[in-house]
Amino acid sequence: MTRATLGQNQYGKAETRVVRVVRDGATHHIKDLNVSVSLSGDMGEVHYSGSNASVLPTDTTKNTVYAFAKEYGVDSAEQFGIHLARHFVTSQETIHQARVRIEEFAWERIEHGGEGEHSFVRKGQETRLAQVTFDGVSWEVVSGLKDLTVLNSTNSEFWGYVKDEYTTLPEAYDRILATDVAARWRFNWSGEEGELPDWQESYAQTKRHILEAFAETYSLSLQQTLYAMGARVVEHRPEIDEIRFSLPNKHHFLVDLKPFGLKNDNEVYFAADRPYGLIEATILRDGAEARIPVDLTNL
């Protein structure tokens, strides 16, 4: 009988919710994170015999997240992930690689006439993302965002496409272009402390370039807009070697108002939620290697 062998494996604690409040006198600051830690290494015996001698409990992983939120604070999701990944790999002989995935939920201050700056409202825009992987020697830091909904009400066309016996879609020379941006970008940081990117500024500027490219591109296809967004990031942010997008085309169809004796001059649309076109691609710095998975849900 052929003996089964253990393949790739990892374990950890998923979705530890931690809220860190910094109290600067009457003014408070909030970081709201969802942290998932995955560890791998010498874990054969726990699978083969059930021996836990090499296993750091996932409950300990959760506790470490909370303790580090106090000890190191949360300057950025990326830096917090670096602290955690380094700790797990360097403090445990049996752990050879740590991957830390972080979602950050943004809050903005409520402007009001009362004393103190301690009231917040959840921002309804994107969720910020970060993933840090460390194997004791090399680092990989990937940042990103999801659920960033954008829309151009004009300056978008779609025509000249392949047509066959099943094609019914009319060509469009003035259409709404809308999507929920999901993006991941990989840094070329080598692990040198003196070369640390400014994670906060990098995120803010990368998001700005994505939005400005979307707004400024006269689009003949969503693919063209995607490339413009990615190229702008790579060309303007030297710390980023690769960016991958997954863009669902949030279709808006003109409503037929003729039965009511009305003309629809690109004014009234039906917003369809499904099915939808899904456009995905990676944009690379010349000479860079593609490492971000095709399926962004795996990152």
DATA-V335024 format. One record per pair of residues at least 6 apart in sequence whose C-alpha atoms are under 8 Angstrom apart, sorted by the first residue. I is the first residue (numbers start at 1). GAP is how many residues later the second one is. D is the distance in Angstrom with one decimal. If there is no record, write none. Layout:
BEGIN
I	GAP	D
I	GAP	D
END
This chain:
BEGIN
6	38	7.1
6	41	7.9
9	31	6.5
9	34	8.0
10	28	6.1
10	29	5.3
10	30	4.6
10	31	7.7
11	27	5.3
11	28	5.3
11	29	6.7
11	47	7.8
12	24	7.5
12	25	5.3
12	26	4.4
12	27	5.7
12	46	5.3
12	49	7.1
13	23	5.9
13	24	5.5
13	25	6.8
13	45	5.1
13	46	7.2
13	48	6.4
13	49	6.3
14	21	6.7
14	22	4.1
14	23	6.1
14	24	7.8
15	19	5.2
15	20	5.0
15	21	4.9
16	17	8.0
16	18	5.5
16	19	5.0
16	20	6.3
16	46	6.3
16	49	7.7
17	15	7.6
17	16	5.8
17	17	4.6
17	18	6.4
18	14	6.2
18	15	5.4
18	16	6.5
18	17	7.7
18	47	7.8
18	48	6.7
18	51	7.8
19	11	7.0
19	12	5.7
19	13	4.5
19	14	6.2
20	10	5.8
20	11	5.2
20	12	6.5
20	49	6.5
20	50	7.6
20	53	7.3
20	54	7.2
21	7	6.6
21	8	5.7
21	9	4.8
21	10	6.6
22	6	5.5
22	7	5.0
22	8	6.5
23	6	6.6
26	89	7.9
26	90	4.8
26	91	6.1
26	92	7.3
27	89	5.8
27	90	4.5
27	91	6.0
28	89	6.0
28	90	5.2
29	89	7.6
30	77	7.2
31	43	6.8
31	73	7.4
31	74	7.6
31	75	7.5
31	76	7.9
32	72	5.8
32	73	5.4
32	74	7.0
33	44	7.8
33	69	6.5
33	70	5.6
33	71	4.6
33	72	6.3
34	68	5.6
34	69	5.0
34	70	6.5
35	30	7.7
35	65	7.1
35	66	5.9
35	67	4.6
35	68	6.6
36	64	5.8
36	65	5.1
36	66	6.3
37	24	7.3
37	61	7.1
37	62	5.9
37	63	4.6
37	64	6.4
38	60	5.8
38	61	5.1
38	62	6.4
39	49	8.0
39	56	6.5
39	57	7.7
39	58	5.9
39	59	4.7
39	60	6.5
40	55	5.7
40	56	6.0
40	57	5.4
40	58	6.6
41	53	5.6
41	54	4.6
41	55	4.6
41	56	6.4
42	12	6.9
42	52	5.1
42	53	6.6
42	54	7.6
43	11	6.5
43	12	7.3
43	51	7.5
45	6	5.7
45	7	7.7
46	6	5.4
46	7	7.7
46	8	7.6
46	9	7.6
54	40	5.8
55	39	7.7
64	20	7.9
65	19	7.3
68	12	8.0
68	15	7.9
68	16	7.5
69	11	7.9
72	8	7.6
73	7	7.7
74	6	5.8
76	123	6.5
76	124	6.4
77	25	6.5
77	26	7.8
77	27	7.0
77	52	7.6
77	53	6.2
78	52	5.8
78	53	7.2
78	54	6.9
78	63	7.3
78	65	7.5
78	121	6.7
79	120	7.6
81	19	5.7
81	20	7.4
81	21	7.4
81	49	7.7
81	50	7.1
81	51	5.7
82	50	6.2
84	16	7.4
85	12	7.9
85	13	5.2
85	14	6.5
85	15	6.4
85	47	6.9
85	48	6.7
85	49	6.0
86	12	7.8
86	48	6.7
86	50	7.5
88	7	6.9
88	10	6.6
89	6	5.5
89	7	5.7
89	8	6.0
89	9	6.3
89	45	7.4
89	46	6.8
89	47	6.0
90	46	6.9
96	39	5.4
96	40	6.6
97	36	7.1
97	37	5.5
97	38	4.1
97	39	6.9
98	34	7.9
98	35	5.6
98	36	5.5
98	37	6.5
99	32	6.9
99	33	5.6
99	34	4.3
99	35	6.6
100	30	8.0
100	31	5.4
100	32	5.1
100	33	6.4
101	28	7.5
101	29	5.7
101	30	4.3
101	31	6.6
101	198	7.8
102	27	5.6
102	28	5.1
102	29	6.2
103	24	6.6
103	25	5.7
103	26	4.6
103	27	6.6
104	23	6.0
104	24	4.9
104	25	6.2
105	17	7.6
105	18	7.8
105	22	5.6
105	23	6.7
106	16	6.1
106	17	5.6
106	21	7.2
106	22	7.9
107	13	6.0
107	14	5.6
107	15	4.4
107	16	5.3
108	12	5.4
108	13	5.6
108	14	6.4
108	15	6.2
109	8	7.2
109	9	7.4
109	10	5.9
109	11	4.4
109	12	6.4
110	7	7.9
110	9	5.5
110	10	5.1
110	11	6.3
125	22	7.1
125	23	5.9
125	24	7.4
126	19	6.3
126	20	5.6
126	21	5.0
126	22	4.5
126	23	7.7
127	18	5.5
127	19	5.4
127	20	6.5
127	21	7.6
128	15	7.8
128	16	6.1
128	17	4.5
128	18	6.8
129	14	5.5
129	15	4.8
129	16	5.2
129	17	7.6
130	11	7.3
130	12	5.7
130	13	4.2
130	14	6.1
131	10	5.8
131	11	5.1
131	12	6.2
131	168	7.3
132	7	7.3
132	8	5.9
132	9	4.7
132	10	6.5
133	6	5.7
133	7	5.2
133	8	6.6
134	6	6.7
138	52	7.1
138	53	7.0
139	50	7.6
139	51	6.4
139	52	5.9
140	46	7.5
140	47	7.3
140	48	7.9
140	49	7.5
140	50	7.9
141	45	6.0
141	46	5.8
141	48	7.5
142	42	6.4
142	43	5.4
142	44	4.4
142	45	6.2
143	41	5.6
143	42	5.4
143	43	6.5
143	44	8.0
143	60	7.8
144	38	7.5
144	39	5.2
144	40	4.1
144	41	5.9
144	59	8.0
145	36	7.6
145	37	5.7
145	38	5.5
145	39	6.7
146	34	7.4
146	35	5.9
146	36	4.2
146	37	6.4
147	33	5.2
147	34	5.8
147	35	6.3
148	32	5.2
148	33	4.9
148	34	7.0
149	29	7.4
149	30	5.8
149	31	4.3
149	32	6.2
150	28	5.6
150	29	5.7
150	30	6.4
150	31	7.5
151	25	7.1
151	26	5.6
151	27	4.1
151	28	6.6
152	24	5.8
152	25	5.2
152	26	6.3
152	63	6.9
153	22	6.9
153	23	4.6
153	24	6.5
154	20	5.9
154	21	5.7
154	22	5.6
154	23	7.4
155	19	6.5
155	20	7.4
155	62	7.9
155	63	5.1
155	64	6.3
156	17	7.1
156	18	5.7
156	19	5.4
156	20	6.5
156	21	6.2
156	62	6.0
156	63	4.6
156	64	5.9
156	65	7.5
157	15	5.4
157	16	4.5
157	17	5.3
157	18	5.9
157	62	6.2
157	63	4.8
157	64	6.8
158	13	6.0
158	14	5.1
158	15	6.4
158	17	7.9
158	62	5.5
158	63	6.0
159	12	4.7
159	13	5.9
159	14	7.1
159	61	7.7
160	11	7.5
174	92	7.8
175	77	7.9
175	91	7.7
176	75	7.8
176	76	6.3
177	45	7.8
177	72	7.5
177	73	7.4
177	74	7.5
177	75	7.8
178	71	6.2
178	72	5.2
178	73	7.1
179	68	5.9
179	69	5.5
179	70	5.2
179	71	5.2
180	67	6.1
180	68	6.2
180	69	7.9
180	70	7.6
181	64	7.1
181	65	6.6
181	66	5.5
181	67	7.7
182	63	5.7
182	64	5.2
182	65	6.4
183	60	6.9
183	61	5.5
183	62	4.5
183	63	6.4
184	59	5.6
184	60	5.3
184	61	6.7
184	108	7.5
184	112	7.6
185	55	6.6
185	56	7.6
185	57	5.5
185	58	4.1
185	59	6.3
185	107	7.9
186	54	5.7
186	55	6.0
186	56	5.2
186	57	6.4
186	106	7.4
187	52	5.6
187	53	4.5
187	54	6.0
187	55	7.4
188	51	5.7
188	52	5.9
188	53	6.0
189	6	7.2
189	7	7.0
189	8	7.5
189	50	7.0
197	42	7.1
202	35	7.6
206	27	6.0
206	31	7.3
209	20	6.9
209	23	6.3
209	24	5.9
210	19	4.9
210	20	7.2
210	22	7.4
210	23	6.9
211	18	7.7
213	12	7.5
213	15	6.1
213	16	5.0
213	19	6.9
214	11	6.2
214	12	7.9
214	14	7.5
214	15	6.3
217	8	6.3
217	11	7.2
219	6	5.9
222	27	7.5
222	57	7.2
223	56	6.6
223	57	8.0
226	19	7.2
226	21	7.9
226	55	7.7
227	54	8.0
227	56	6.9
230	13	6.2
230	14	7.6
230	15	7.9
230	52	7.8
230	53	5.6
231	52	6.5
231	53	7.9
233	7	7.7
233	10	7.9
234	6	6.1
234	7	6.5
234	8	7.1
234	9	7.6
234	49	7.7
234	50	7.1
234	51	6.1
235	50	7.9
240	45	8.0
241	43	5.9
241	44	5.1
241	47	6.2
242	40	7.0
242	41	5.8
242	42	4.5
242	43	6.3
242	46	7.3
242	47	7.9
242	48	6.8
242	50	7.8
243	39	5.7
243	40	5.4
243	41	6.6
243	49	7.9
244	36	7.4
244	37	5.8
244	38	4.2
244	39	6.3
244	48	7.0
245	34	7.9
245	35	5.5
245	36	5.7
245	37	6.4
246	32	7.0
246	33	5.9
246	34	4.5
246	35	7.0
246	50	7.5
247	31	5.7
247	32	5.1
247	33	6.1
248	28	6.3
248	29	5.7
248	30	4.3
248	31	6.1
249	27	5.8
249	28	5.0
249	29	6.0
249	30	7.3
250	21	7.4
250	22	6.8
250	23	6.6
250	26	6.4
250	27	7.7
251	20	6.2
251	21	5.6
251	22	7.4
251	25	6.7
252	17	5.7
252	18	5.5
252	19	4.6
252	20	6.2
253	16	5.2
253	17	5.1
253	18	6.6
253	19	7.5
254	10	7.5
254	12	6.8
254	13	7.8
254	14	6.1
254	15	4.4
254	16	6.2
255	9	7.3
255	13	6.0
255	14	5.3
255	15	6.1
256	8	7.1
257	6	6.2
257	7	6.1
258	6	8.0
282	8	7.6
284	6	7.1
292	7	7.8
293	6	7.0
END
